[in-house]
Amino acid sequence: MTAREFLEKIPSRIDPNESKDITTTLHFELSGSGNYTLNVVNGKAEFSEGLTGTPEVALKADADDFVKIASGDMNPMMAVMMGKLKISNPGAMMKYAKMLGLM
């Protein structure tokens, strides 16, 4: 699995009924892969290439490290402490981590 493949699958994994009150924009800046945006409006998610809109959370990481986090091979908290993962708004990210499949 690549970082892009993981992010592309997020919209199909989000249950709009469980996430109907969520509206947010997330940016993923992944060196070695590219920049991506995930827009969620009333629980309906849309993945796109590039950075669009104003993000509530911006996440920066090496693409390989992101894949390790997404697959459970790297603890996200340890990745933050080691500087392998940078999150602009950690509080908001905690709110969305389960929805994104990162926890």
Secondary structure by P-SEA (a helix, b strand, c coil): ccaaaaaaaccccccccccccccbbbbbbcccbbbbbbbbcccbbbbbccccccccbbbbccaaaaaaaaaccccaaaaaaacccccccaaaaaacccccccc
